[in-house]
Amino acid sequence: MDGVLKDQKKLSPVLAKEKVEQLTSEVKNVGGVLMCIWHNSSINDAGEWKGWRDVLDYNLSLVELHDFSNFDDSDFD
């Protein structure tokens, strides 16, 4: 998710937060499952990834806020 937002969509961390919020709300509205993959290099918040740790933290806070905890992985058995 981080690579798409930064490298393909060319978003700044501020605009990426807006996009993450939009995507999270859309998934919640349709009762979907939100799955995000972040590279460890973006978590270290250094170099080209400066400011992106905040995007991950924001993403995680939205997941908690929208309460995706009702996910039942037995659907995938």
C-alpha positions as a printed NumPy array, in Angstrom:
array([[  0.   ,   0.   ,   0.   ],
       [  2.805,   2.388,   0.871],
       [  4.559,   1.935,  -2.464],
       [  1.399,   2.525,  -4.461],
       [  0.555,   5.699,  -2.579],
       [  4.072,   7.136,  -2.783],
       [  5.586,   5.819,  -5.994],
       [  2.655,   5.158,  -8.312],
       [  0.146,   7.753,  -7.122],
       [  2.935,  10.238,  -6.238],
       [  1.102,  11.334,  -3.085],
       [  2.676,  13.229,  -0.231],
       [  2.2  ,  11.766,   3.256],
       [ -0.556,  14.33 ,   3.912],
       [ -2.482,  13.384,   0.751],
       [ -1.829,   9.699,   1.418],
       [ -3.587,  10.035,   4.783],
       [ -6.636,  11.438,   2.982],
       [ -6.587,   8.532,   0.526],
       [ -6.215,   5.987,   3.322],
       [ -9.191,   7.546,   5.104],
       [-11.265,   7.396,   1.913],
       [-10.368,   3.757,   1.26 ],
       [-11.003,   2.74 ,   4.869],
       [-14.447,   4.362,   4.847],
       [-15.381,   2.743,   1.533],
       [-14.382,  -0.702,   2.776],
       [-16.335,  -0.214,   6.019],
       [-19.431,   1.034,   4.138],
       [-19.646,  -2.145,   2.073],
       [-18.789,  -4.472,   4.968],
       [-15.507,  -5.447,   3.375],
       [-12.196,  -6.588,   4.752],
       [ -9.371,  -4.068,   4.836],
       [ -5.956,  -5.594,   4.264],
       [ -2.865,  -3.418,   4.07 ],
       [  0.709,  -4.352,   3.319],
       [  3.503,  -1.998,   4.33 ],
       [  7.182,  -2.476,   3.591],
       [  9.585,  -2.365,   6.517],
       [ 11.586,   0.345,   4.758],
       [  8.676,   2.782,   4.954],
       [  8.202,   2.185,   8.662],
       [ 11.676,   3.443,   9.566],
       [ 10.673,   7.01 ,   8.589],
       [ 14.059,   7.872,   7.09 ],
       [ 15.348,   8.991,   3.718],
       [ 12.762,   8.872,   0.955],
       [ 10.202,   7.539,   3.456],
       [ 10.414,  10.504,   5.826],
       [  6.886,  11.251,   7.047],
       [  5.401,   7.932,   5.975],
       [  5.451,   6.317,   9.421],
       [  2.715,   8.828,  10.293],
       [  0.629,   7.483,   7.399],
       [  0.93 ,   3.935,   8.739],
       [  0.047,   5.053,  12.268],
       [ -2.941,   6.964,  10.892],
       [ -4.   ,   3.902,   8.896],
       [ -3.898,   1.766,  12.032],
       [ -5.884,   4.333,  14.031],
       [ -8.595,   4.325,  11.358],
       [ -8.794,   0.535,  11.466],
       [ -9.303,   0.741,  15.213],
       [-11.82 ,   3.585,  14.887],
       [-13.889,   1.746,  12.285],
       [-13.684,  -1.472,  14.321],
       [-12.756,  -4.076,  11.765],
       [-12.432,  -6.561,  14.643],
       [-15.519,  -8.46 ,  13.518],
       [-13.421, -10.103,  10.828],
       [-13.97 , -13.869,  10.867],
       [-11.131, -15.69 ,   9.163],
       [-13.181, -18.906,   9.087],
       [-14.676, -17.556,   5.853],
       [-11.355, -18.466,   4.246],
       [-11.167, -22.1  ,   5.421]])
